[in-house]
Amino acid sequence: MGDYRYCSFSITGKGRFMPTEQADPHIGEANKLEVVEEEQIEVICERSKAKQVIAALRKVHPYEEPVVDIVPLLDEGDL
């Protein structure tokens, strides 16, 4: 982000999920709806490092399937 490094944004909220019989949940039980406090963290990284960042996240995240959204950013001049 220009002359800034290590930019991120966090927001807390309630996450909802229901593990299936095939799941091995860190929290909750199969076929039971769970509601938990969660933190969503948005970070910016170079495209060349994105796969490495995602692999590191999956390695330390306690859930089986963390949500990862990838949003490419455009410079205003490219519009």
N, C-alpha and C positions, 0 to 999 in steps of 0.2 A: 504494500500500500504506500507507494511513493517512498518517502524517507522514513517510514515506520516499519518496525519488525515485530514479530510475535503478536500480531493482531488477532483477537478472538472476541466472541460475544457469547454470553450464557443467559439462559432463561430457565426458570424452574416451573414445573407443572405436574400434572397427574398423568401417568402412563397407564394404559389399560391393555390387558392381554389375557388370552385363555390358552394355556398349554394343551396340546393334543396328547393322546395316549403315547405317541411316538417321541414326544419331547422329553428332555432331561432338564427341567427348569431349575435355575439357580434360586428362584423365588416362586412360590406357589405350587399348585397341584394340578394334575391333568383334569381337564374339563371343568375347571373352576375359574371364574372370572376374577382377575386380580386388579387392584388399583394401587399404584405405588407412586411415591414422590420421585421424580426424575429431573435430571438437569440436561438440557440440550445445549451442546457446545458447537459453535460455528467457528471454524478456523480457515485461514487462507494459506495456501502453500503453492509452490511452483508446480506446474503440470508435471515436470520431470520427476518430482518426488511424490506424487499423489499415491502411486501403488505402494511405496515404502511406508507412507503415513498410514494408509488403510491397514496394511499388514500389522503395523505396530499397535494400532487401535484394537484390532481383532485379537491380538495376542494377550492384551491385558484386560479386555472388557469381560465382565463376569457372565454376560448373557450369551446364549448360543448364537443368536443372530442380531447383533447390534444394527441399528438403522444407520445407513450411510447414504447421504444424498450428495451428489457431486454436481456443482453448479459452476460452469465456466463463467468467468468474469470478462467483460469487454471494457476497453478504454473508451471513454466518451468520444474521443477522436475517431474511433473505428465505426461509429454509427453513421 
